[in-house]
Each structure stands twice: as structure tokens, then as C-alpha cells.
């Protein structure tokens, strides 16, 4: 009999073994093929990314057509990016929730009001399974805003974004260019943890997007950095992976912003923890961000 089989006779030891192995919650009573779930999740992410890009392209086409009609056909600058005009899919988000999100976000006059509105907002299904609202962290007058994907387990428990292992790496990345959390503002594309740390679906991103846009408008930074693929696709509406988009600069603008701001994408720290070979590229991106901040000072 091995040590694990022997531990089966002692429930407390079994629980301790699970905790040591990183198991922190029960998700069901039946066994699951986790490898199949990973494959299904990847296929879902690919499909949702394509849907986001399709909706974004359609939204931008309509925007440019309207702009062209207003300006007599004067072309807009190349490289212009903006929030993807995503629509709720089968993520349990209805049209009324979307309308409510847009209305409530527009009415917020500062970050405190925006946080209070989100605290009472029930239009995102993720709120039902999360412990806490994870709004944002940092300087409300920051010149640099970073938007990631979604809160994880540590973030959900503490109500603060990027506090787990990936958050610790992000802090080190910022420190490498002379910045800390009091210099920047950090948030995510959704404000509640998706169950099991899955990628948020397009409906969940869509219903949170008006609040993310309003957050950026209220802070009015010089630079917006999207952290990882989901944030890059939903906010910059640029086609392709982060590996293809990183190192390039775009301009980000919403309808209520007085001016466009510089925007770029970087690898998510969680990705760098899994694939440290890309840290050299991440360092190059950080140097570029530091240079851009100096340029726009």
C-alpha cells in the first residue's frame, strides 16, 4: 500500500493532501475528463475570439461610414483602435442588461461612483458565483492603465486585481521600469471571477465593457496597455495573437473621450510564468512603454 492509499483511511490527511496539491474548492461529485475540457475551452475561446473580431469589424465599418459622412469622406488615421462592439452571446446576458450597463456607466462621474454602480449591478452572470467585486487598483489619475483578462481565485478572495502569482510578476515587471501600483491603474475586462478560472465569454465581456470604457474615460491616461489576448481583442479590436500585436502601437478612443490615447498589448504574466522563454520579448515591451511615457510627458 502506498502513502496515498494509506491516507485514504484518514479523511483529514486526504483533505491536507488536496490542499497541498492546490485543490481549493469542490466543483462536482462526478469525475471529469479535464483534458477534454481544456480542448473544448480552447475551441470555445477560438470561436469567441472570431466572433469578437467579426462584431468589431462590423462596428468599426459602421463607425467609419458614419464618420466619413460627417467629415465629407476625410479618412481616419491608420492604426486607430477602439473597443470592440461585442454583443452578448449565449453567456446568459440579455439585451436589457446591456442597455442598463451602458446607461449606468455613462452616469458615473468618478471612479467611486463607478465602483458603487458595479457593486449593485446584477446584469453580469459572473456575479452570482463570485465572492467579491474586483474593480481595480492603483492611482485614479494614472498616466498608464493596464487591463487584464479576469480575476482569479486570489483576486476573488481579496477583491483586488493581480494579487496572485501573476500579479506578483506584474509588480516586478512594473518595478523594472521604475513604476509601482501607486503610479498606474490596473483592472480587467470583467469584474468578477469566472468559475474555475475559465476565460470569460463574449456576453460577459460585452456587459462589462461599458464600465471598462467609462473607467478609462474617467482616468484619462496617456497610455492603455492590454494584458493578454482577451483584453487585447475586446479593447483594441485588433486581429491576431498577442505575439503578433505586441511591440506595435495603436490609438484607442471611445465616443466620449476628448482625444485618442496610445495603446499597445503585452503578454499576460500568467502566460510568462508558463512560457518564460518569452520574458525577453516582455522586457523589450516594458522598455518601449517606458520610452512612450517619457515621449508623452
C-alpha positions in Angstrom: 0.0 0.0 0.0 1.5 3.4 -1.0 1.3 6.6 1.1 -1.7 8.0 -0.8 -3.7 4.7 -0.4 -2.9 4.7 3.2 -4.1 8.3 3.5 -7.5 7.3 2.2 -8.2 5.8 5.7 -7.7 9.3 7.2 -10.1 12.0 5.8 -8.1 14.8 7.4 -5.0 13.6 5.7 -6.8 13.4 2.4 -8.0 17.0 2.7 -4.5 18.1 3.6 -3.1 16.3 0.6 -5.6 18.0 -1.7 -4.7 21.4 -0.3 -1.0 20.7 -0.8 -1.8 19.7 -4.4 -3.5 23.1 -5.0 -7.2 22.0 -4.7 -9.1 24.8 -3.1 -12.7 24.2 -4.0 -15.2 21.4 -4.8 -16.8 21.7 -8.3 -18.8 18.5 -8.5 -19.3 14.9 -7.4 -18.7 13.2 -10.7 -15.3 12.6 -12.4 -14.4 14.8 -15.4 -12.1 14.4 -18.3 -10.0 17.6 -17.7 -8.1 17.2 -20.9 -11.4 17.1 -22.9 -12.5 20.3 -21.0 -9.3 22.0 -22.0 -9.8 21.1 -25.7 -13.4 22.3 -25.5 -12.4 25.5 -23.8 -9.7 26.2 -26.4 -12.2 25.7 -29.2 -14.7 28.0 -27.4 -12.1 30.7 -27.0 -11.2 30.5 -30.7 -14.8 30.7 -31.7 -15.5 33.6 -29.3 -12.4 35.5 -30.5 -13.5 35.2 -34.1 -17.0 36.4 -33.0 -15.5 39.4 -31.2 -13.4 40.3 -34.2 -16.3 39.9 -36.6 -18.5 42.1 -34.5 -15.6 44.6 -34.0 -15.0 44.8 -37.8 -18.7 45.3 -38.4 -18.9 48.0 -35.7 -15.8 49.8 -37.0 -17.1 49.7 -40.5 -20.4 51.3 -39.4 -18.4 53.9 -37.3 -16.1 54.8 -40.2 -19.1 55.1 -42.6 -20.8 57.5 -40.2 -17.6 59.4 -39.7 -17.0 59.6 -43.4 -20.5 61.0 -43.9 -19.9 63.6 -41.3 -16.4 64.7 -42.5 -17.1 64.5 -46.2 -15.0 61.4 -46.8 -11.9 62.5 -44.9 -10.0 59.3 -44.0 -9.3 58.4 -40.4 -5.7 57.8 -39.2 -4.2 54.4 -39.7 -3.7 52.3 -36.6 -6.8 53.6 -34.9 -8.2 51.2 -32.4 -11.2 51.2 -30.1 -13.4 49.0 -28.1 -14.9 46.0 -29.9 -18.6 46.4 -30.5 -19.3 43.0 -29.0 -22.8 41.7 -28.4 -24.0 39.2 -25.8 -24.0 35.6 -27.0 -25.2 32.6 -25.1 -23.5 33.7 -21.9 -26.7 34.5 -20.1 -26.6 38.2 -20.8 -29.8 39.8 -22.1 -30.4 42.9 -24.1 -31.8 44.7 -21.1 -28.7 44.1 -19.1 -26.6 45.6 -21.9 -28.8 48.7 -22.0 -28.6 49.0 -18.3 -24.8 48.7 -18.3 -24.4 51.4 -20.9 -26.8 53.8 -19.1 -25.3 53.2 -15.6 -21.7 53.5 -16.9 -22.4 56.8 -18.6 -23.9 58.3 -15.4 -20.8 57.6 -13.3 -18.9 60.9 -12.7 -15.9 59.4 -11.0 -14.3 56.0 -10.1 -16.0 55.8 -6.7 -19.4 56.2 -8.4 -18.5 53.6 -11.0 -17.4 51.2 -8.3 -20.7 51.7 -6.4 -22.7 51.2 -9.6 -20.9 47.9 -10.3 -21.4 46.8 -6.7 -25.2 47.0 -7.2 -25.2 45.8 -10.9 -26.7 42.3 -11.4 -26.5 42.1 -15.1 -23.4 40.0 -15.3 -23.9 36.3 -14.5 -20.4 36.0 -13.1 -21.5 38.0 -10.0 -23.7 35.0 -8.9 -20.7 32.7 -8.5 -18.0 35.2 -7.4 -17.1 36.1 -3.8 -16.2 39.8 -4.4 -16.3 42.5 -7.0 -12.8 43.1 -8.3 -12.9 46.7 -9.5 -9.4 48.0 -9.9 -6.3 49.0 -8.0 -3.9 51.9 -8.2 -3.8 55.6 -9.0 -7.1 57.2 -10.2 -5.0 59.8 -12.0 -2.6 57.4 -13.5 -0.9 58.1 -16.8 -0.7 54.3 -17.5 -3.7 51.9 -17.3 -3.4 48.2 -17.7 -6.4 46.0 -18.4 -6.1 42.2 -18.0 -8.4 39.3 -18.6 -10.4 38.3 -15.5 -9.9 37.9 -11.7 -8.6 34.6 -10.4 -9.1 32.8 -7.1 -6.8 35.1 -5.1 -8.3 38.2 -6.6 -11.8 37.0 -5.9 -10.9 36.4 -2.2 -9.3 39.8 -1.8 -11.3 41.9 -4.2 -8.1 43.3 -5.8 -6.8 42.6 -9.3 -3.5 40.9 -9.9 -2.6 39.7 -6.4 -1.7 36.1 -7.1 1.4 34.7 -8.7 0.8 36.5 -12.0 0.2 39.7 -10.0 3.5 39.4 -8.2 5.2 39.0 -11.6 3.4 42.1 -12.9 4.6 44.1 -9.9 8.2 43.0 -10.7 7.7 44.0 -14.4 6.5 47.4 -13.4 9.3 47.8 -10.9 11.8 47.0 -13.7 10.8 50.3 -15.4 10.6 52.3 -12.2 6.8 52.0 -11.6 4.6 50.6 -8.9 0.9 50.3 -8.2 0.7 53.8 -6.9 1.8 55.0 -10.4 -0.6 53.0 -12.5 -4.2 51.7 -12.5 -4.9 48.0 -13.0 -8.2 46.3 -13.8 -9.7 43.6 -16.0 -12.2 43.1 -18.8 -14.7 41.6 -16.4 -15.1 42.5 -12.7 -15.9 39.0 -11.2 -14.1 35.7 -11.3 -15.3 33.2 -13.9 -16.0 29.8 -12.3 -12.9 27.6 -12.4 -10.8 30.5 -13.8 -12.2 29.9 -17.3 -11.9 32.5 -20.0 -14.9 34.9 -19.8 -17.3 34.5 -22.7 -18.3 37.3 -25.2 -21.5 38.0 -23.4 -19.8 38.5 -20.0 -17.1 40.7 -21.7 -19.8 42.7 -23.5 -21.9 43.6 -20.5 -18.7 44.7 -18.6 -17.3 46.6 -21.5 -19.3 49.9 -20.9 -17.9 50.0 -17.4 -14.3 49.4 -18.6 -14.7 52.1 -21.2 -16.0 54.5 -18.7 -13.2 53.7 -16.3 -10.6 54.6 -19.0 -12.5 57.8 -19.8 -12.6 58.9 -16.2 -8.9 58.1 -15.6 -7.9 59.7 -18.9 -4.4 58.1 -19.1 -1.7 58.8 -21.6 -1.3 55.1 -22.4 -3.5 52.0 -22.3 -1.9 48.6 -22.1 -4.0 45.4 -22.7 -2.6 42.4 -20.9 -3.2 39.1 -22.7 -5.4 38.0 -25.6 -9.0 38.6 -24.3 -8.3 42.2 -23.2 -6.5 42.9 -26.5 -9.3 41.5 -28.7 -12.1 43.2 -26.8 -10.5 46.6 -26.3 -8.1 47.1 -29.2 -10.3 45.1 -31.7 -7.1 44.0 -33.5 -6.9 40.7 -35.3 -4.3 38.2 -34.3 -2.5 36.8 -31.3 -0.6 38.9 -28.7 2.7 37.6 -30.1 1.8 39.3 -33.4 0.4 42.5 -31.9 2.9 43.2 -29.1 5.5 45.7 -29.9 3.1 47.8 -32.0 1.3 51.0 -31.0 -2.3 51.8 -31.8 -4.6 54.6 -30.7 -7.6 53.9 -28.5 -10.6 56.2 -28.4 -14.3 56.0 -27.3 -17.1 58.3 -28.3 -16.9 60.2 -25.0 -13.1 60.7 -25.0 -11.8 64.2 -25.9 -8.7 62.7 -27.6 -7.2 59.3 -28.6 -4.6 57.7 -26.4 -1.7 55.4 -27.2 -2.4 51.7 -26.8 -0.4 48.5 -27.0 -0.5 44.9 -25.9 1.7 42.8 -23.8 1.9 39.1 -22.7 -0.1 38.2 -19.6 2.1 37.5 -16.7 0.4 34.1 -16.2 1.5 33.2 -19.8 5.1 34.3 -19.0 5.1 32.0 -15.9 4.1 29.1 -18.2 6.5 30.1 -21.0 9.4 32.0 -19.5 11.2 32.0 -22.9 9.0 35.0 -23.9 10.3 37.1 -21.0 12.9 38.7 -23.2 10.2 40.0 -25.5 8.2 41.2 -22.5 11.3 43.1 -21.3 11.5 44.8 -24.7 7.8 45.8 -24.4 8.4 47.3 -21.0 11.3 49.4 -22.3 9.0 50.6 -25.1 6.3 51.5 -22.6 8.8 53.5 -20.5 10.0 55.3 -23.6 6.5 56.1 -24.7 5.7 57.5 -21.2 8.7 59.8 -21.5 7.8 60.8 -25.0 4.3 61.8 -23.9 5.4 63.5 -20.7 
